[in-house]
Amino acid sequence: MTITEFHARFTFASNCYVVQSREGSAFIVDPGAEGEQMIRYLRDHSLTPRMILLTHGHFDHVGAVKELKAAFAGLPVYLSQRDEELLEADDKTGALARRFIRDLTPYVFPADGYLREGEDLTMDELTVRVVETPGHTRGSVCLICGSTIFTGDTLFRHDCGRTDLYGGSFPEICDSLKRLRELEGDYTIRPGHGELSSLAEERPWITALLERYT
């Protein structure tokens, strides 16, 4: 497995990931913006994108989805059904995006399928396990592939996602962090923003947070 990280410089510095199999397939995690760099990378390396996986539906994690789907016919996008409403950008769920973006068109699209707790998605030799981790949004998920967890905005390096936006819940994100802490073994944490970390490094921080607020 090869993981290449991209930074959406102009959309809240979100982290986007292209995960490559040995057979030359790829899946894309949270393509937030500036899809041309991912498209160029996929084509330059003769990779075949098989799916787009979204850890949640906030606009800074989905902005390049339509661009990628236009470049690669039939490319499906998956997220939790509980976050599908965030892709509709109505007066309630689109309020966050409207603070920063005039044209919401790139951020409005239907999901092609849903990510569910305990579900395994396969691509060549790779398996992606879905862990539901609500709190930042109702439908936030983490994606485990090999020794890596793509945590979206649930867990950062010594921090977690905000919970004061639509669908957020601090008690729920605390429960989700506890679930991550209790996973066996160690994993590389690849978050939706900021630096990489590891679950071993984050466990003490999670414990301190839970002891203070729960």
N, C-alpha and C positions, 0 to 999 in steps of 0.2 A: 504494500500500500504506500502510495506517495501522496502527501498532502501539500498543496500549494496555497499560500495565504495571499489574499488581495485586500487592500485597504481602500474603502470608498472615501476618498479624501474630502469630498464636499457634502457628505451626508452623515454628519455626526461620527465620522471616523469609524464606521462599522467594519467589522472583519467579515470577509467572505472567504469561503474555502472551496477548492476543487480537489476532490479525492479520486485518485486514479488507481485502477486495478492493474494487475499484471497483464491482463488481456487487452488493455488499451481503452477500456470503458471508464466513465467518470460520472460521479454525481456531484452536485453543487449544493452547498449549504449557505443559506441566507445571502443571496446575491442582492446586496442593498442598493447599489448604484454603479454607474460607470461600467456597464456591461461590456463595452467594447474591449476592455483589457482582458476579460475572461474569454470572450469569443476569440480574440486573437490567440490567446494561449492555447485554447482547445484545438484550434485549427493548426497552429504552428507545430503542435506536438501530436497531430493526427489522432486526437482523442475523440471518442464517441460519447457524448453526454447522454445518460440514460434517464436521469431524474433530477429534479430540484426539490430539496427538502428544506422546509422553513421551520425554524424553532419557535417562531411566533409570527403574528401578522402585522407588526408595526411597520410603518412606511419605510423606515431606515434600514429594514432588512429585506424588503421585497422590491425595491425600485427598479432592479434590472431584470426582473422575471419576464416581463413581456418582450423585452429586447432579446433575451436568450431564446424564448419560445419562437420568436420571429426568425431567428437565425438558424434554429435547428427544429425542423418540422416534427411535430408529434412528441416533443419533449414535455413530459407531464410534471406537474407541480403538486406537492403534497404538504399539508399542514394539519393540525388538529381541527376537527370540525367546530370546536368551541371558539376558535379564532377566525373562522371564515367570515364572520360579520365584520371583522376589521378590514377586509378586502372590499367591502361594499362602499365604504367612505360616505355613509349617510350623515345626517346632522349630529348623531350621537357618536358613532365610532370614528368618523373622519375629522373630529374636532382637533385632534392633535396634529394631524398632517396639515390642516388648514392654517395653523399658526405660521408655518414655514413655506408652504407650497401653494402656488396659485392654480396650477394645472394638476388635478388629481388623476388624470387619465392613465398615466403609467402605473398607478398604484391600485387600480380597480380591475379585478379579473376573477374568474371562478377557479376554485381548486379542482384538480382532476381526480383527487383521491385524498384520503384522510390518514393521519398518523394516529395510531391507537396504542394504548398501554400494552407493553409486552409483545407487541408485534415485531416480527423480524422481516426486514427487507433484504433481499439478496441481490448482489451484482457480481457476477463472476465468483471469485473466491472470497469476496467481502460480504459480511453480514452486518446490518445496522439494526440495533435494538432500540426501540422507542421507550422512553421513560417519561411519563406525564409529570410535569413539575410546575403546576399552576402557582400563581402569585404575582409575577410581573404582568402577565395577562391570564385570562381564564384558561387559555389553551396552550400555554407555554409547555414545550417538551425539551428534553435533552436527548441527544442521539449518541449512542455508544457504538463505536466501530473499532474493533481490536483493542488497543490500549489507549484509545482517545475518547474523550467525551466532548462533544460539541454542546456547550451549555447555553448558547444564546445569551439572553439577558437575565438568566436565573442566577448564575454564579460567575463573578469576575475574580481577578486576583485580589484577595483580601477585601472583597466587596460583593454586593448582590444588586440586582436590578431594583429600580424604584417601584413603589407600589401605590403611588398616589394618582395614577392615570386610570382611565376607564378600564374596568375589569381587574384592577390590581387588588391584592389583598396581602397585607403583611403577615397575618397568621398562616395563610396558605404558603407563602414563600418560605417561611420558617419550617413548615412541615416538609416542603420540597428539599430544602437544604439538609434537613435531617436525613432524608432518604438518600441523598447523595453521599453524605458523610458515612452512612452505614454500608455502602457498597464495599464488598471485599476487594482487597488488593489496591493497587495504585493505578492511576490513569493520568495521562496528560490532559489538562483542561485547556480547551480552545474556545475562548469566550467570544461573544458578539462584539465586544469592545475591549481595547486594552491589551495587556501582555498575556502571554501564555503562563500557565501555572501547572500545578499538579494537585491531585486530590490529597496526597499526603501532606502537602504544604497547607492546603485549605482546611483540613479537618480541625486543627486547633482554633482557627479563626471562626469557623462555623460553631464550634462548641462554645466559644466565648460569647458569640452573638446570642445563641439560644439561652445560655445561662443568664444573660442580662435582661432579655426581653420576654422570655417565656416561663 
